[in-house]
Amino acid sequence: MTNMISIARATEDSRYPSKHEVNAMAKRLVEYYPMIKDRSSSSNTEWVLDELRRIIQPTNSQYISEMKDRWEIFYSKVQFYGIMKKAMKPPKTLNGVEHAAAVFRALPLLFPSSTMPPRKLGANSEALFHVLTTSEDPDGFLHQRPLSCPVVVVSEDNCMIAIGSTPVATFDSERFHEGLLYLMAYYYALHLVLPHVYWCYF
């Protein structure tokens, strides 16, 4: 990957690799590191969290459990803060997926970004996740999405993390409230492992 960037930067126009070139390299990385492939509903997301532990805190064997505990605390505080700021209603009658979706939709309102989202995106929360309607096809949605950054796509059966138009992991819908934890792990892992490609790809 480093060689590919160096070669591209050495050209006359001093460019970064194209999206096509990055996709080709990503496929090679998956072939070289088969553990990246989606194997089960939990193994790939757990692998990403464990990879972060290896990079950030290599001696902390309790890293994943501690991270999940911190996420649960943050998630509960966001609910309280969101209701207090009237960014969301008390989700008394919502099921697990609807409850988590209401919390995640409130996040851009509670923590606004200075960067405007693409007009085609719609709600700011669509940058993080999308709940498919009964008539929507996951593959069609991903190919029409105006962003290439990681996203959680929620269907009736499960949740899927995709990067660009490529699915990389799935997990049970019951764990959707943990979806943004896994999403942030993918963001951060990509930024740490492929820092230069991260910016030109996304």
C-alpha positions in Angstrom: 0.0 0.0 0.0 2.9 2.4 0.9 4.6 1.6 -2.4 1.4 2.2 -4.4 1.0 5.6 -2.8 4.7 6.5 -3.4 4.4 5.5 -7.1 1.2 7.5 -7.5 2.7 10.5 -5.8 5.8 10.3 -8.0 3.8 10.8 -11.2 3.8 14.1 -13.0 0.5 15.2 -11.5 1.6 14.1 -8.0 -1.8 12.4 -7.4 -3.0 10.0 -4.8 -4.2 6.5 -5.8 -7.7 6.5 -7.5 -10.7 4.8 -5.9 -10.3 2.0 -8.4 -6.7 1.4 -7.4 -7.6 1.5 -3.7 -10.4 -1.0 -4.3 -8.0 -3.3 -6.1 -5.5 -3.1 -3.3 -8.2 -3.7 -0.7 -9.1 -6.9 -2.5 -5.5 -8.0 -2.4 -5.4 -7.2 1.4 -8.5 -9.3 2.0 -6.8 -12.2 0.0 -3.6 -11.8 2.0 -5.4 -11.4 5.4 -8.4 -13.8 5.2 -9.4 -12.9 8.8 -10.8 -9.6 7.3 -13.5 -11.6 5.4 -16.9 -11.7 6.9 -17.2 -15.1 8.6 -19.9 -14.9 11.2 -22.2 -12.4 12.8 -19.8 -11.4 15.6 -16.3 -12.6 14.7 -15.4 -9.8 12.2 -16.6 -7.0 14.5 -14.8 -8.5 17.4 -11.7 -8.9 15.3 -11.7 -5.2 14.5 -12.0 -4.3 18.2 -9.2 -6.7 19.0 -7.0 -5.2 16.2 -7.5 -1.8 17.8 -6.4 -3.3 21.1 -3.3 -4.7 19.4 -2.4 -1.3 17.9 -3.4 1.1 20.7 -3.0 -0.9 23.9 -1.2 -4.1 23.2 -0.9 -5.1 26.9 -4.5 -4.6 27.8 -6.2 -8.0 27.6 -9.5 -6.5 28.9 -9.6 -3.8 26.2 -12.8 -5.1 24.4 -14.8 -5.5 27.6 -13.7 -2.2 28.9 -14.6 -0.5 25.6 -18.0 -2.0 25.6 -18.6 -1.0 29.2 -17.6 2.6 28.3 -19.9 2.5 25.3 -22.9 1.4 27.4 -22.2 4.3 29.8 -22.0 6.8 26.9 -25.1 5.3 25.3 -27.2 5.7 28.4 -25.9 9.3 29.0 -26.8 10.2 25.4 -30.3 9.1 25.9 -30.7 11.2 29.0 -29.0 14.2 27.4 -31.1 13.8 24.2 -34.3 13.8 26.1 -33.2 16.7 28.3 -32.3 18.8 25.1 -35.6 17.7 23.4 -33.6 16.2 20.6 -35.5 13.0 21.1 -38.6 11.8 22.9 -38.6 9.2 25.7 -38.6 5.9 23.7 -41.0 4.1 25.9 -43.0 2.2 23.2 -40.1 1.5 20.8 -38.4 -1.9 20.3 -34.6 -2.3 20.4 -33.8 -1.3 16.9 -36.2 1.7 16.9 -34.9 2.8 20.3 -31.3 2.7 19.1 -32.2 4.4 15.8 -33.9 7.2 17.7 -30.7 7.7 19.8 -28.4 7.6 16.8 -30.6 10.1 14.9 -30.2 12.5 17.8 -26.4 12.3 17.8 -25.8 14.9 15.0 -28.2 17.3 16.8 -26.5 16.9 20.1 -23.0 17.0 18.7 -23.2 19.0 15.4 -20.4 19.0 12.9 -19.1 22.1 11.2 -19.0 20.2 7.9 -22.2 20.2 5.8 -23.3 16.7 4.6 -23.9 16.2 0.9 -27.4 17.4 -0.2 -28.3 13.9 -1.5 -27.6 12.4 1.9 -30.7 13.8 3.6 -30.5 13.6 7.4 -27.1 13.9 8.9 -27.6 10.6 10.7 -27.6 8.9 7.3 -23.8 9.3 7.3 -23.7 6.8 10.2 -26.6 4.4 9.6 -29.6 3.6 7.4 -32.6 1.6 8.2 -33.8 -0.2 5.0 -37.5 0.0 4.1 -39.2 -3.2 2.9 -38.8 -2.1 -0.7 -35.1 -1.2 -0.5 -32.3 -3.5 -1.7 -29.1 -3.3 0.4 -26.9 -3.5 -2.6 -28.9 -0.9 -4.5 -28.8 1.5 -1.5 -25.0 1.1 -1.1 -24.3 1.8 -4.8 -26.5 5.0 -4.7 -25.1 6.3 -1.4 -23.3 9.6 -2.0 -20.6 8.7 0.7 -17.9 6.0 0.6 -17.3 6.0 4.4 -18.2 3.1 6.6 -22.0 2.8 7.4 -24.3 0.5 9.3 -27.2 -0.8 7.2 -30.1 -2.2 9.2 -32.5 -4.7 7.8 -35.2 -6.9 9.4 -32.8 -9.8 9.7 -29.5 -8.2 10.7 -27.2 -5.3 10.7 -24.4 -4.9 8.2 -21.3 -2.7 8.2 -20.2 -1.7 4.7 -17.3 0.4 3.4 -18.3 2.1 0.2 -20.4 -0.5 -1.6 -18.6 -3.5 0.0 -20.1 -5.3 3.0 -17.4 -6.2 5.6 -19.3 -7.5 8.6 -22.8 -8.5 9.8 -24.2 -8.8 13.3 -27.6 -9.4 14.9 -30.2 -6.6 14.9 -30.5 -7.1 18.7 -27.0 -5.6 18.9 -27.8 -2.6 16.8 -27.3 -0.4 19.9 -23.6 -1.4 19.6 -23.5 -0.7 15.9 -21.8 2.7 16.2 -19.1 1.2 18.4 -18.2 -1.2 15.6 -18.5 1.6 13.1 -16.1 3.8 15.0 -13.7 0.9 15.3 -13.7 0.5 11.5 -13.2 4.2 11.0 -10.3 4.3 13.5 -8.7 1.1 12.3 -8.7 2.3 8.7 -7.3 5.6 9.7 -4.5 3.9 11.7 -3.6 1.2 9.1 -4.1 3.2 5.9 -3.7 6.9 6.9 -3.0 8.3 3.4 -5.6 6.2 1.6 -8.1 7.0 4.3 -8.3 10.6 3.3 -8.3 10.1 -0.5 -10.8 7.2 -0.3 -13.3 8.9 1.9 
